[in-house]
């Protein structure tokens, strides 16, 4: 190691200008060393602070890894391996935190503390001795100035006192200068040691930290890290494969025809599924405010069992809008909007009005609600039942002859125009059915989809003293026969259709009429039904409007010659009415209804009324 410059102690007493000049160099060096030591201490304290922060960070990280298991992830299925891995890493972090804590203590003792001691002891000592040397030097200069001012003839006593004072000041300066010189000379050695000791402590602390860390993790971590690395690589491979698959799928979906984005692109010939037992999609819901203004709100609707549900965008779950069991659905005209339909409650009260986005959606929603209202979804194979019902409806219409095709073309436009108006009449295609069917119902018989009595009955009622309006509604809502009747039962029914028949000797004529009425409704896309209250008394069958409570139709119970409920769909019921004509002959008409309750209950009430009539005749 090269020699160290130092101040000569033998020159301290002379205090020559050369010595003072060399002293100033040492003092400048000590000042520079003090500034550097302060900066070095700040840097080392920062390292120590970072080490303490590392301790706190690893401790917090360990706790956070354990907290993953407690997170309520909505899609947390399959995270068991991740949880177990994080648990293991949490233990690793705890052990690592212990090592960091120990390293922090070692850095404090072997790196930061020596620098603090060097600054507080050695540099402070030099600074103190410098001040003492300055005071002694000033005192010596004052005593020498006093001694120099002594006159030539001064008495010996004064001269002796001043000489002693100068000697004392010189001795004091000599002592302080020797101590100061020694301290400055020693500082040149101590500063080198002071720079090396903290670094040695830092290095030993880091070596010990890494050595213990290697001993702690090398054996136990190798296998675990290999397993985790394999799992991560497997997940990465799956991710890349899924990303490629999604990219291909995205390109396929973006390469579709532009008609996919265009509403009503197939408005002329839409592919409509009429066998739906559930449906979902966006619809516009009409809302009335203060009975004056109307607003429309676009919401997501879906069916669930026998319920219509609605879920606004952003909502967690849907809410019940309307029960679809036994409801009725029909197309309606709403202001200047297209594709609107109304779902009414079983009691006949108007329900909600909805607007579909296209003709296809419009017709499929009507078909789906109509299928659900019949409770097809409660059967074992609801889709198969829906398909079977639609196939049955299609089979009810026989092959079309050239004349029949001509008739259908003339009626198709009229049917689309008047499907929502009352008194719709649709003539089905000419039938080429089995002989037994022709014996029951004449081929090509018109089907009537609204309640209108035969013309002869209408004229007979108008000839009486009581005036009836053209819609068969009486002027008052009183029913005199109900007051004296021993039987009075009320049923909620929806009129499906009526047609003339050739015989009333068998219930098969009612079943065939049911088949043809349902078939005609399905083929011609007629979903509107007229709901009424059917009041059965021991004298009449009366259909009452649920809103106005006026009578829409009245049949004498004695004119009911046949009645039956459907064998499979218990809600379907029908009866045959025999009415005398003006020509002296009699006409037979069958009326088909859909009831909220079992049709057999209506048949039982009609049969009970007829028995009461027979008993009354016997007496």
DASUL-V37630 format. One record per residue. N is the residue number from 1. RES is the residue in three letters. SS is DSSP state (hx for helix, st for strand, lp for the rest). NEAR is the number of other C-alpha atoms within 10 Angstrom. Layout:
# DASUL-V37630
N_RES_SS_NEAR / N_RES_SS_NEAR
This chain:
# DASUL-V37630
1_UNK_lp_3 / 2_UNK_lp_4 / 3_UNK_lp_5 / 4_UNK_lp_9 / 5_UNK_lp_9 / 6_UNK_lp_16 / 7_UNK_lp_19 / 8_UNK_lp_13 / 9_UNK_hx_16 / 10_UNK_hx_9 / 11_UNK_hx_15 / 12_UNK_lp_20 / 13_UNK_lp_15 / 14_UNK_lp_10 / 15_UNK_lp_15 / 16_UNK_lp_11 / 17_UNK_hx_9 / 18_UNK_hx_10 / 19_UNK_hx_16 / 20_UNK_hx_14 / 21_UNK_hx_11 / 22_UNK_hx_14 / 23_UNK_hx_18 / 24_UNK_hx_12 / 25_UNK_hx_11 / 26_UNK_hx_20 / 27_UNK_hx_16 / 28_UNK_hx_11 / 29_UNK_hx_14 / 30_UNK_hx_19 / 31_UNK_hx_15 / 32_UNK_hx_11 / 33_UNK_hx_17 / 34_UNK_hx_19 / 35_UNK_hx_11 / 36_UNK_hx_12 / 37_UNK_hx_20 / 38_UNK_hx_13 / 39_UNK_hx_12 / 40_UNK_hx_15 / 41_UNK_hx_19 / 42_UNK_hx_13 / 43_UNK_hx_13 / 44_UNK_hx_20 / 45_UNK_hx_17 / 46_UNK_hx_13 / 47_UNK_hx_18 / 48_UNK_hx_21 / 49_UNK_hx_14 / 50_UNK_hx_14 / 51_UNK_hx_20 / 52_UNK_hx_16 / 53_UNK_hx_15 / 54_UNK_hx_17 / 55_UNK_hx_23 / 56_UNK_hx_15 / 57_UNK_hx_15 / 58_UNK_hx_20 / 59_UNK_hx_18 / 60_UNK_hx_15 / 61_UNK_hx_17 / 62_UNK_hx_23 / 63_UNK_hx_16 / 64_UNK_hx_13 / 65_UNK_hx_18 / 66_UNK_hx_18 / 67_UNK_hx_13 / 68_UNK_hx_15 / 69_UNK_hx_17 / 70_UNK_hx_8 / 71_UNK_lp_9 / 72_UNK_lp_8 / 73_UNK_lp_10 / 74_UNK_lp_6 / 75_UNK_lp_7 / 76_UNK_lp_10 / 77_UNK_lp_7 / 78_UNK_lp_8 / 79_UNK_lp_13 / 80_UNK_hx_11 / 81_UNK_hx_11 / 82_UNK_hx_14 / 83_UNK_hx_17 / 84_UNK_hx_13 / 85_UNK_hx_15 / 86_UNK_hx_19 / 87_UNK_hx_19 / 88_UNK_hx_15 / 89_UNK_hx_17 / 90_UNK_hx_21 / 91_UNK_hx_15 / 92_UNK_hx_17 / 93_UNK_hx_21 / 94_UNK_hx_18 / 95_UNK_hx_18 / 96_UNK_hx_22 / 97_UNK_hx_21 / 98_UNK_hx_15 / 99_UNK_hx_17 / 100_UNK_hx_22 / 101_UNK_hx_17 / 102_UNK_hx_17 / 103_UNK_hx_24 / 104_UNK_hx_22 / 105_UNK_hx_15 / 106_UNK_hx_20 / 107_UNK_hx_24 / 108_UNK_hx_21 / 109_UNK_hx_15 / 110_UNK_hx_19 / 111_UNK_hx_27 / 112_UNK_hx_25 / 113_UNK_hx_16 / 114_UNK_hx_20 / 115_UNK_hx_22 / 116_UNK_hx_14 / 117_UNK_hx_13 / 118_UNK_hx_20 / 119_UNK_hx_20 / 120_UNK_hx_11 / 121_UNK_hx_11 / 122_UNK_hx_19 / 123_UNK_hx_21 / 124_UNK_hx_14 / 125_UNK_hx_16 / 126_UNK_hx_22 / 127_UNK_hx_18 / 128_UNK_hx_12 / 129_UNK_hx_19 / 130_UNK_hx_20 / 131_UNK_hx_13 / 132_UNK_hx_18 / 133_UNK_hx_22 / 134_UNK_hx_14 / 135_UNK_hx_15 / 136_UNK_hx_21 / 137_UNK_hx_19 / 138_UNK_hx_14 / 139_UNK_hx_19 / 140_UNK_hx_22 / 141_UNK_hx_16 / 142_UNK_hx_14 / 143_UNK_hx_19 / 144_UNK_hx_18 / 145_UNK_hx_12 / 146_UNK_hx_14 / 147_UNK_hx_17 / 148_UNK_hx_10 / 149_UNK_lp_8 / 150_UNK_lp_13 / 151_UNK_lp_9 / 152_UNK_lp_7 / 153_UNK_lp_7 / 154_UNK_lp_9 / 155_UNK_lp_10 / 156_UNK_hx_9 / 157_UNK_hx_9 / 158_UNK_hx_11 / 159_UNK_hx_15 / 160_UNK_hx_11 / 161_UNK_hx_12 / 162_UNK_hx_18 / 163_UNK_hx_16 / 164_UNK_hx_14 / 165_UNK_hx_17 / 166_UNK_hx_21 / 167_UNK_hx_15 / 168_UNK_hx_15 / 169_UNK_hx_21 / 170_UNK_hx_21 / 171_UNK_hx_15 / 172_UNK_hx_19 / 173_UNK_hx_25 / 174_UNK_hx_22 / 175_UNK_hx_16 / 176_UNK_hx_22 / 177_UNK_hx_24 / 178_UNK_hx_21 / 179_UNK_hx_19 / 180_UNK_hx_25 / 181_UNK_hx_23 / 182_UNK_hx_16 / 183_UNK_hx_20 / 184_UNK_hx_26 / 185_UNK_hx_18 / 186_UNK_hx_15 / 187_UNK_hx_23 / 188_UNK_hx_17 / 189_UNK_hx_11 / 190_UNK_hx_16 / 191_UNK_hx_19 / 192_UNK_hx_10 / 193_UNK_hx_13 / 194_UNK_hx_19 / 195_UNK_hx_16 / 196_UNK_hx_14 / 197_UNK_hx_16 / 198_UNK_hx_22 / 199_UNK_hx_16 / 200_UNK_hx_13 / 201_UNK_hx_19 / 202_UNK_hx_22 / 203_UNK_hx_15 / 204_UNK_hx_17 / 205_UNK_hx_21 / 206_UNK_hx_17 / 207_UNK_hx_13 / 208_UNK_hx_16 / 209_UNK_hx_18 / 210_UNK_hx_14 / 211_UNK_hx_11 / 212_UNK_hx_14 / 213_UNK_hx_15 / 214_UNK_hx_12 / 215_UNK_hx_11 / 216_UNK_hx_14 / 217_UNK_hx_13 / 218_UNK_hx_11 / 219_UNK_hx_10 / 220_UNK_hx_10 / 221_UNK_hx_14 / 222_UNK_hx_10 / 223_UNK_hx_11 / 224_UNK_hx_13 / 225_UNK_hx_12 / 226_UNK_hx_11 / 227_UNK_hx_12 / 228_UNK_hx_14 / 229_UNK_hx_12 / 230_UNK_hx_12 / 231_UNK_hx_14 / 232_UNK_hx_12 / 233_UNK_hx_12 / 234_UNK_hx_12 / 235_UNK_hx_12 / 236_UNK_hx_12 / 237_UNK_hx_12 / 238_UNK_hx_12 / 239_UNK_hx_12 / 240_UNK_hx_12 / 241_UNK_hx_12 / 242_UNK_hx_12 / 243_UNK_hx_12 / 244_UNK_hx_12 / 245_UNK_hx_12 / 246_UNK_hx_12 / 247_UNK_hx_12 / 248_UNK_hx_12 / 249_UNK_hx_12 / 250_UNK_hx_11 / 251_UNK_hx_11 / 252_UNK_hx_10 / 253_UNK_hx_11 / 254_UNK_hx_10 / 255_UNK_lp_9 / 256_UNK_lp_10 / 257_UNK_lp_9 / 258_UNK_hx_9 / 259_UNK_hx_10 / 260_UNK_hx_11 / 261_UNK_hx_9 / 262_UNK_lp_10 / 263_UNK_lp_12 / 264_UNK_lp_16 / 265_UNK_lp_15 / 266_UNK_lp_14 / 267_UNK_lp_11 / 268_UNK_lp_8 / 269_UNK_lp_10 / 270_UNK_lp_14 / 271_UNK_lp_10 / 272_UNK_lp_14 / 273_UNK_lp_14 / 274_UNK_lp_19 / 275_UNK_lp_20 / 276_UNK_lp_21 / 277_UNK_lp_24 / 278_UNK_lp_21 / 279_UNK_lp_18 / 280_UNK_st_16 / 281_UNK_st_14 / 282_UNK_st_17 / 283_UNK_st_23 / 284_UNK_st_18 / 285_UNK_st_20 / 286_UNK_st_17 / 287_UNK_st_15 / 288_UNK_st_11 / 289_UNK_st_9 / 290_UNK_lp_7 / 291_UNK_lp_7 / 292_UNK_lp_6 / 293_UNK_st_8 / 294_UNK_st_11 / 295_UNK_st_10 / 296_UNK_st_14 / 297_UNK_st_13 / 298_UNK_st_15 / 299_UNK_st_15 / 300_UNK_st_17 / 301_UNK_st_22 / 302_UNK_st_22 / 303_UNK_st_22 / 304_UNK_st_17 / 305_UNK_lp_17 / 306_UNK_lp_23 / 307_UNK_st_19 / 308_UNK_st_22 / 309_UNK_st_19 / 310_UNK_st_23 / 311_UNK_st_17 / 312_UNK_lp_15 / 313_UNK_lp_11 / 314_UNK_lp_6 / 315_UNK_lp_9 / 316_UNK_lp_8 / 317_UNK_lp_10 / 318_UNK_lp_15 / 319_UNK_st_15 / 320_UNK_st_14 / 321_UNK_st_16 / 322_UNK_st_18 / 323_UNK_st_20 / 324_UNK_lp_25 / 325_UNK_lp_21 / 326_UNK_lp_24 / 327_UNK_lp_23 / 328_UNK_st_27 / 329_UNK_st_26 / 330_UNK_st_20 / 331_UNK_st_23 / 332_UNK_lp_20 / 333_UNK_lp_13 / 334_UNK_st_15 / 335_UNK_lp_8 / 336_UNK_lp_5 / 337_UNK_st_10 / 338_UNK_lp_16 / 339_UNK_lp_18 / 340_UNK_st_24 / 341_UNK_st_22 / 342_UNK_st_20 / 343_UNK_st_24 / 344_UNK_st_21 / 345_UNK_lp_18 / 346_UNK_lp_21 / 347_UNK_lp_17 / 348_UNK_lp_20 / 349_UNK_lp_14 / 350_UNK_lp_13 / 351_UNK_lp_16 / 352_UNK_st_16 / 353_UNK_st_22 / 354_UNK_st_23 / 355_UNK_st_25 / 356_UNK_lp_23 / 357_UNK_lp_16 / 358_UNK_lp_18 / 359_UNK_hx_21 / 360_UNK_hx_20 / 361_UNK_hx_22 / 362_UNK_hx_20 / 363_UNK_hx_21 / 364_UNK_hx_21 / 365_UNK_hx_27 / 366_UNK_hx_27 / 367_UNK_hx_26 / 368_UNK_hx_21 / 369_UNK_hx_27 / 370_UNK_hx_25 / 371_UNK_hx_24 / 372_UNK_hx_29 / 373_UNK_hx_21 / 374_UNK_lp_19 / 375_UNK_lp_17 / 376_UNK_hx_22 / 377_UNK_hx_20 / 378_UNK_hx_11 / 379_UNK_lp_10 / 380_UNK_lp_9 / 381_UNK_lp_10 / 382_UNK_hx_18 / 383_UNK_hx_16 / 384_UNK_hx_13 / 385_UNK_hx_17 / 386_UNK_hx_20 / 387_UNK_hx_15 / 388_UNK_hx_13 / 389_UNK_hx_19 / 390_UNK_hx_18 / 391_UNK_hx_14 / 392_UNK_hx_16 / 393_UNK_hx_19 / 394_UNK_hx_16 / 395_UNK_hx_14 / 396_UNK_lp_24 / 397_UNK_lp_20 / 398_UNK_lp_14 / 399_UNK_lp_14 / 400_UNK_lp_16 / 401_UNK_lp_13 / 402_UNK_hx_10 / 403_UNK_hx_10 / 404_UNK_hx_17 / 405_UNK_hx_14 / 406_UNK_hx_12 / 407_UNK_hx_16 / 408_UNK_hx_18 / 409_UNK_hx_10 / 410_UNK_hx_11 / 411_UNK_hx_17 / 412_UNK_hx_13 / 413_UNK_hx_11 / 414_UNK_hx_13 / 415_UNK_hx_18 / 416_UNK_hx_12 / 417_UNK_hx_10 / 418_UNK_hx_13 / 419_UNK_lp_21 / 420_UNK_lp_17 / 421_UNK_lp_12 / 422_UNK_lp_13 / 423_UNK_lp_13 / 424_UNK_lp_15 / 425_UNK_st_16 / 426_UNK_st_21 / 427_UNK_lp_15 / 428_UNK_lp_26 / 429_UNK_lp_23 / 430_UNK_lp_20 / 431_UNK_lp_19 / 432_UNK_lp_15 / 433_UNK_lp_13 / 434_UNK_lp_8 / 435_UNK_hx_8 / 436_UNK_hx_10 / 437_UNK_hx_16 / 438_UNK_hx_14 / 439_UNK_hx_13 / 440_UNK_hx_21 / 441_UNK_lp_19 / 442_UNK_lp_15 / 443_UNK_lp_16 / 444_UNK_lp_14 / 445_UNK_lp_16 / 446_UNK_lp_16 / 447_UNK_st_21 / 448_UNK_st_19 / 449_UNK_lp_25 / 450_UNK_lp_18 / 451_UNK_lp_20 / 452_UNK_lp_16 / 453_UNK_lp_17 / 454_UNK_lp_14 / 455_UNK_hx_11 / 456_UNK_hx_15 / 457_UNK_hx_16 / 458_UNK_hx_16 / 459_UNK_hx_13 / 460_UNK_hx_10 / 461_UNK_hx_14 / 462_UNK_hx_15 / 463_UNK_hx_11 / 464_UNK_lp_9 / 465_UNK_lp_7 / 466_UNK_lp_9 / 467_UNK_lp_13 / 468_UNK_st_17 / 469_UNK_lp_11 / 470_UNK_lp_10 / 471_UNK_lp_13 / 472_UNK_lp_19 / 473_UNK_lp_19 / 474_UNK_st_18 / 475_UNK_lp_12 / 476_UNK_lp_11 / 477_UNK_lp_13 / 478_UNK_lp_12 / 479_UNK_lp_11 / 480_UNK_hx_8 / 481_UNK_hx_13 / 482_UNK_hx_17 / 483_UNK_hx_11 / 484_UNK_lp_11 / 485_UNK_lp_15 / 486_UNK_lp_13 / 487_UNK_lp_17 / 488_UNK_st_18 / 489_UNK_st_15 / 490_UNK_st_15 / 491_UNK_st_18 / 492_UNK_st_20 / 493_UNK_st_27 / 494_UNK_st_24 / 495_UNK_st_20 / 496_UNK_st_26 / 497_UNK_st_26 / 498_UNK_st_26 / 499_UNK_st_21 / 500_UNK_st_21 / 501_UNK_lp_22 / 502_UNK_lp_15 / 503_UNK_lp_20 / 504_UNK_lp_21 / 505_UNK_lp_11 / 506_UNK_lp_13 / 507_UNK_lp_18 / 508_UNK_hx_16 / 509_UNK_hx_26 / 510_UNK_hx_28 / 511_UNK_hx_19 / 512_UNK_hx_15 / 513_UNK_hx_27 / 514_UNK_hx_26 / 515_UNK_hx_19 / 516_UNK_hx_24 / 517_UNK_hx_24 / 518_UNK_hx_20 / 519_UNK_hx_22 / 520_UNK_hx_23 / 521_UNK_hx_19 / 522_UNK_hx_20 / 523_UNK_hx_15 / 524_UNK_lp_15 / 525_UNK_lp_16 / 526_UNK_lp_22 / 527_UNK_lp_18 / 528_UNK_lp_25 / 529_UNK_lp_20 / 530_UNK_st_17 / 531_UNK_st_25 / 532_UNK_st_26 / 533_UNK_st_23 / 534_UNK_st_24 / 535_UNK_st_20 / 536_UNK_st_25 / 537_UNK_st_26 / 538_UNK_lp_26 / 539_UNK_lp_22 / 540_UNK_st_22 / 541_UNK_st_21 / 542_UNK_st_22 / 543_UNK_st_25 / 544_UNK_st_22 / 545_UNK_lp_19 / 546_UNK_lp_16 / 547_UNK_lp_12 / 548_UNK_lp_10 / 549_UNK_lp_16 / 550_UNK_lp_19 / 551_UNK_st_23 / 552_UNK_st_19 / 553_UNK_st_19 / 554_UNK_st_16 / 555_UNK_st_18 / 556_UNK_st_15 / 557_UNK_hx_20 / 558_UNK_hx_15 / 559_UNK_hx_15 / 560_UNK_st_21 / 561_UNK_st_15 / 562_UNK_st_22 / 563_UNK_st_25 / 564_UNK_st_23 / 565_UNK_st_25 / 566_UNK_lp_18 / 567_UNK_lp_12 / 568_UNK_lp_7 / 569_UNK_lp_13 / 570_UNK_lp_17 / 571_UNK_lp_21 / 572_UNK_st_24 / 573_UNK_st_26 / 574_UNK_st_27 / 575_UNK_st_23 / 576_UNK_st_26 / 577_UNK_st_23 / 578_UNK_st_19 / 579_UNK_st_18 / 580_UNK_st_14 / 581_UNK_lp_13 / 582_UNK_lp_12 / 583_UNK_lp_7 / 584_UNK_lp_7 / 585_UNK_lp_8 / 586_UNK_st_11 / 587_UNK_st_16 / 588_UNK_st_19 / 589_UNK_st_21 / 590_UNK_st_25 / 591_UNK_st_23 / 592_UNK_st_28 / 593_UNK_st_25 / 594_UNK_st_24 / 595_UNK_st_25 / 596_UNK_lp_19 / 597_UNK_lp_15 / 598_UNK_lp_17 / 599_UNK_hx_25 / 600_UNK_hx_19 / 601_UNK_hx_17 / 602_UNK_hx_24 / 603_UNK_hx_19 / 604_UNK_hx_13 / 605_UNK_hx_20 / 606_UNK_hx_25 / 607_UNK_hx_16 / 608_UNK_hx_16 / 609_UNK_hx_24 / 610_UNK_hx_19 / 611_UNK_hx_13 / 612_UNK_hx_18 / 613_UNK_hx_16 / 614_UNK_hx_11 / 615_UNK_hx_10 / 616_UNK_hx_10 / 617_UNK_hx_8 / 618_UNK_hx_7 / 619_UNK_lp_5
